[in-house]
Amino acid sequence: MQLSEKTEEVVKEIELFIQYGVQGHEQHGAIALLQRYKNDAIALQLMKSFYTSLPEIHEEAIGRIVFINKKDDIFLLGLSTTRHAYLYLATEQKALLLGENGQEFSEPEIFTLFGYLDAQDFFEKYPTFISCEEYKPVSASGSRFCPACMAAVGEYHLLGCPVEICPWCDGQLSRCGCRFEQLGVDVLEDEEDLEELERILEEKGRIPYSEEQYPSYPSAMDE
């Protein structure tokens, strides 16, 4: 897959930080991991954040990225080096360091967003990342997530996602006219129209994302 100009710039930027910030004997592995994830916008944001924002461990290379949880288009990911393990929130636009796994967090309420009771509940489930599933790059995960809104298999698309299927005509919901016919309007004008559309979609039987819906859409980094 050919990289967009914007993505190539991000990859080159990360390569530069690896060259000047990672110990020589770890650079080969760091570059290899970067090449594996070069088509994945979320992983690239994670790597960029790590290599530019952690001067206290600037000589360490990322050894492994793991998938922990997901809420809408926000991923909770783990990152491990030879001596440390960190938690990140990541989207295709940005990655945010939460802190070192097992340590006290400044915003522990973030864990409730992903269905955990609190930070302690999370740490009891994940004292280390050894048992966690490796985060798969787009080229490997393929249809695991919607390429447009990042809904996982079985989840509803974000309202307005171009991949969502219309439950009335089985066409593309963002292109067919069913939503206007059902609402009795020519155009969706305000928040009330969107709320009503979401209500009647769920009443009809909204179609969640499935692997069969997977098309070829560019990521946000390629736009």
N, C-alpha and C positions, 0 to 999 in steps of 0.2 A: 504494500500500500504506500503510495507516494504521500509524503508529508506536505502540509501546506506551508507557505512561507513563514507564517506566524509560529507554527509548531516547531519548524526547524530552528527558528531563533531561540525558542525556549530550550530546546535540546542542547544547542551550542552553548547557551548561557550556563546550563547545569554542568556540561562537560568542563567548562572553564573553572567553575567553582570546585569541581572534583580535582582538577589538575593542581590547583593551588591550595586546596584545603584538606585533602585527604592524604594520609601516609602513602608513600610510594608502593608498598607491598599490598595495599588494599585498593589501589586505583583500578587495577584490571577488573576486579569483581564489581566495583562500583559502576564502571562504564558498561560492563556486560548487563547489569541489572537495568541500567538506563536504556540500553538498546532494546531490551525485552519489553519495556513499557513505553517506548517512544510514540506509539500510536494511541496511548491512553491519557486523555486530558487530566483525569483525576489524579493518577499516579504522578504525572509530571508536575502538577501543582504541589503535591506532597513532597516530592524530591526537591523542588525549588525552595520551598519553605524550609526544609531541613538544612540544606546546604548553605542557605543564606542567613539563617536566624539562630544558629546554635554555636556561637563562637567558643563556648566553654568545652565543647567536645568536637571542635572543628576538624580534628584529625581522624575521626571515625567515619567509616563508610556504612551506608545502609546495607544490611545483609538480607533483610526479608520484610515484605509488606503483607499484612494479613487483613482479611475482611472480618469485621466483628458484628456490625449491625448497620441498618440503613433506615432513614426516616424521610419519606418523600425523595428529594434529590440530594439529601445530606448523608454522607457516608461517615461512619465511625470506623476508623482504621487504626491498626497497630503497626508500628515500625520498630524494628529491632536492629541493633548493631552488635558488635562482639561483647559489649559490656553493659548496654542500656536497652530499655524498651520504653517507647513513648506512645501516647494516644493523640490522635489527630481527628479533627472534623475536616471533611474535604468535600468540595464540589468541583465542577469543571472550571470555575472561576477563581477559587481561592482555597488554601489549606490553612487551618488554624491549629497551632499546638495547644493541647489541653494540659499536658504535663507528663511527667514520668510515671509509668504505670506502677501503682501501689503507693505512690506518694500522695500527700494532701493536695487537693485541687482548690483553686481559688473560686471556681464556680461548680460545686458538686451537683447542683440541681440539673446540670446538663444531662446527667444520666437518666433522669426521669423521662426525658424526651424520647429515649429509646426503649422505654418500658421497664427499666430497673428501679427498684425501690429507692436506692440511694447509691452513693459511691461505694459503700461497704458491700452492698449486695453485688455490685459489679465486680469488685476485686475478689470476692469469694468465688465467683464464677470463672474469673479470668486472672488467677494469680500470676500466670505467665501466658505468653502467646503460643506456647508449644503446640497446644491442641487446636489452635485456631486455623481455619481454612485460609490458604494462601489467596491473596487478592489476585484475581486473574485479569490480565490485560484484555482490552477490547477484542483483539485479534484471537484470543483464546476463549474468552467467555461468550463471544458471539451474541446469541439471543437472550442471554441471562437477564439483561436489563433493556428497557425501552431506550433506543438511541436518541430519542428526542427529549423525553421528560425524566428518564432514568427510573421509571417505575419498575419494580421487580416483578417477576412472574407471579400472578395472582393478585397484584395490587392494582388499584384504579389509577388511570393516567391522571396527570394534572389537567384540570379543565382547560380545554383549548389545545391540547396536544394533537399534532397532526396525525399521529399514529392511531388514535382512539377510533374504534369502530362504532358506527351508529347502530343502536339496538332496533331501530325501526326499519332501515333499508339495508343494513349490513355494508354500507358504503363508508367512506371516510367522513367522520362526523364534522370535521372542520370545513368540509367542502360541500356536503350535501345540504339540501334546504329543509331537512326534517325539523331541525331545531326551531326554525322560524315558523314553520307550519304548526308545530305543537304549541308554540307560545302565542301564535296569532299576531305576529309582528313582522315587519320587513327588515329590522335591524335590531341588534342587541345594544341598548343605549346606556344602561346603567347597572349598578351592582345588584339591584333588585331583579333585573332580567336574568343575570347570571345565577343568582341564588335559586330562582324559579326553575331555570334550566337544569341545574344540578338536582333539584328535587324531583322533577319529572323523569330525569334520566334514571335515578335510583328507583323510582316507582315502576318504571318500565322494565328495569333490569340492566343496569349499566354493565358493559362488557370490560372485565379487567384485562390487563396485559397478559399475553401468552406468547410463547416462542414462535408460533405460527405467524404472528403479526410483524415479526422483525423485518424491516426494510433496510435500505442503506441511506442513513441520514448522517450529515456531518455533525461533529461535536461542536460545542460552543467555541472551542479553541480554534476551529477551522473557519468560523464565520468571519 
